[in-house]
Amino acid sequence: MKIYYHSRFKKSYQKLSPEIKRKAEAKEELFQQNIFNQKLDTHKLHGKLKNFWSFSIDQKYRVLFERTDKDIIFLDIGDHDIYQ
C-alpha cells in the first residue's frame, strides 16, 4: 500500500499547528502498520461521502481518505468541516 497526498490535503496540513502535525504524523505511522488500528477509529463515511473513509487524529481532527485496490489517497485533514 502506498499513500498519496492530494493537493488539498497538503494545503490543509500546512495550516495546522505544530502540535497537530506531530499527532498526525504519529497516527499516520499507526495507519501504515494497520489502517484499522483501534487508536485510529477508522470508519467508512455515509451520504454524499459514502465512497470515502476517515480516521481520527484526536477528538477534533480527522483525515479524509480514499481507498483504491492498492493505494490510499489522503484527500484532506482538519476538523469536521472537511466533510462538507
C-alpha positions as CSV (number, residue, x, y, z in Angstrom):
1,M,0.0,0.0,0.0
2,K,1.3,3.4,-1.0
3,I,-0.1,6.7,0.4
4,Y,-0.6,9.6,-1.9
5,Y,-1.4,13.2,-0.8
6,H,-3.9,15.2,-2.6
7,S,-3.0,18.9,-3.1
8,R,-6.0,19.9,-0.8
9,F,-4.5,17.6,1.9
10,K,-1.1,19.3,1.6
11,K,-2.6,22.8,1.8
12,S,-4.7,21.9,4.8
13,Y,-1.8,20.2,6.5
14,Q,0.4,23.3,6.2
15,K,-2.2,25.3,8.1
16,L,-2.2,23.0,11.1
17,S,-0.3,23.8,14.4
18,P,3.0,22.0,15.0
19,E,1.3,20.0,17.8
20,I,-1.5,18.7,15.5
21,K,1.1,18.0,12.8
22,R,3.1,15.8,15.3
23,K,-0.1,14.0,16.2
24,A,-1.0,13.5,12.6
25,E,2.4,12.0,11.8
26,A,2.2,9.6,14.7
27,K,-1.3,8.5,13.6
28,E,0.0,8.1,10.0
29,E,2.6,5.6,11.3
30,L,-0.1,3.6,13.0
31,F,-2.2,3.8,9.8
32,Q,0.7,2.4,7.7
33,Q,1.0,-0.5,10.1
34,N,-2.7,-1.3,10.2
35,I,-5.4,1.0,8.8
36,F,-7.9,-0.4,11.2
37,N,-5.9,0.1,14.4
38,Q,-8.3,0.8,17.2
39,K,-6.5,4.0,18.1
40,L,-7.4,5.5,14.7
41,D,-11.2,4.9,14.8
42,T,-11.1,4.2,11.0
43,H,-14.6,4.2,9.5
44,K,-16.4,4.4,6.2
45,L,-18.4,7.6,5.7
46,H,-22.1,7.8,4.7
47,G,-24.3,10.0,2.5
48,K,-22.6,12.1,-0.2
49,L,-19.2,10.9,1.1
50,K,-20.1,7.2,1.0
51,N,-17.1,6.4,-1.2
52,F,-14.6,7.7,1.4
53,W,-13.1,6.8,4.7
54,S,-11.9,8.8,7.7
55,F,-9.6,8.2,10.7
56,S,-9.1,10.3,13.9
57,I,-6.0,12.4,14.7
58,D,-7.6,13.4,18.1
59,Q,-11.1,14.3,19.2
60,K,-11.3,17.2,16.9
61,Y,-9.1,16.5,13.8
62,R,-9.7,13.8,11.1
63,V,-8.1,12.6,7.9
64,L,-10.4,12.1,5.0
65,F,-9.1,9.4,2.6
66,E,-10.0,7.2,-0.4
67,R,-9.1,3.6,-0.8
68,T,-8.2,2.0,-4.1
69,D,-7.3,-1.6,-4.8
70,K,-3.6,-1.0,-4.0
71,D,-3.3,2.6,-2.7
72,I,-4.6,5.2,-0.3
73,I,-5.2,8.8,-1.2
74,F,-5.2,11.3,1.7
75,L,-7.8,13.9,0.5
76,D,-8.0,16.3,3.4
77,I,-7.2,16.9,7.1
78,G,-9.0,19.1,9.5
79,D,-12.0,19.3,11.8
80,H,-15.4,18.1,10.9
81,D,-15.7,20.9,8.3
82,I,-13.7,18.6,5.9
83,Y,-16.9,16.6,5.4
84,Q,-18.7,19.4,3.8
